Amino acid sequence: MLVLTRKRNEAIQIGEDIEIKVLAIEGDQIKLGIAAPQSVDIYRKEIYLDIKQQNNEAAGVSLDLFEMLKETKE
C-alpha cells in the first residue's frame, strides 16, 4: 500500500484520468473530491462490498435455478 500525506487543496493523480483532491479537513474526517471519467465506478468501500455480496448471492441463486431447469429438461 502506498501511503501519502496531503494537505487541504493538495491532490494525488492516478493514471491520466483520475485525480483525488483533499477538499476539507474537519476534526477526524476529511472531505475528498474525485475527478474521474464517467465510465469509472466510484463507491465507498462498504457500499462496494455490499454490492459485491448481493451480486454473489444473486449469481448463486441464478446458478441454482439454472441447475434446476437443466434437470427438468433431462
Order of alpha helices (4+ residues) and beta strands (2+ residues): beta-beta-beta-alpha
